[in-house]
């Protein structure tokens, strides 16, 4: 059975803070940080935006692209590490806001930065088994980095929604296969009730990101019998610009293959939205027949790899909602004081 | 906004700008009405989802915010005339100096408020400049 992406939608808040501005506050070397991270600015949510509002905006753009009747959606799954409620699903808010309720199932996912792709896989399973007609999978975050922590330079806000289906005439991209690689690796975590995550510093690199991304990617290549040169584009989870560039090189993918989907230098790490944002930016410019390789990574730790073939329908739906480059082209730059206010770091009364 | 059931009853109109339209005279109502003010008992109302596009009829900039909105001040509160006819009052998100009467707006999904740190978060529709 063919399963794939019927439609997709992305959302990035309008506000940005530059690396220089954060470095100015903490006395860090902005140039060294920019060169090291390959990140120059990051997105910041408005005072009234959170993971739920971002998920809704992304899902509404996906619905606008698809043109399908929302009552056909049988599942809404939202992946995030910043769900606004500890108990009360974000996915019910999204489902109501896209008029998909009430004959459907919903749940929230959490797996650090790969909760969105975990939701995609769950929808693939439900759609593939015939349990549902269409499934909406979303990755959305307003990620947190403690003041002066290294994460503060990249922890950003954004989200992507993918409508998963199986009617071949409706598919804008076919998901050929998926493969996951998961271990218990404590490279990054946030305890219940704590405002900011903790991480293992350099430990997040080799035993976390690189081990899981390369094993996930190689596992899928082996399963499908494909090679990096069989793909037109590649996307790897982008916590910064350096990691996906290095992972691509280790696996044998070229800079040209990853460049269209590498959006992190301008918006930062959108966590559950990160890999999906790269896929969305790539779908924004891919041609029918192009093949996309993607690997998401979530700390804790695991990776989800996907092999995707773009269909003729992409040309029909692409311009019915804003592309990632349109969403990020006109930012409003803010200083650290306003950033602190937007992120709720200033407590009033 | 301290009544959870009261907010829940209005979710449809808050989230998706659901109102009503009279099949008899064609008038649109937001928030939804059960009886047409023109046709009375001869009218027949059906639910109607507004596009959400419209323009600012008038606006004010709030500096002294109401309780719960302190983190948002200054913010713009505007009367917006929807393209189908009805007017409503809403926040318009954006730089205050760019607001003007006649400005075209479109809907966005935002947090409207919350009952402190422990209470419910209220979501719904606000507006942004149409070219945003």
Interface residues (C-beta under 8 A of the other chain):
Chain A: X14 X46 X47 X48 X49 X50 X52 X53 X56 X57 X60 X84 X85 X93 X96 X97 X99 X332 X341 X344 X346 X348 X349
Chain B: X11 X15 X16 X70 X71 X72 X93 X95 X108 X109 X110 X111 X112 X121 X123 X126 X132
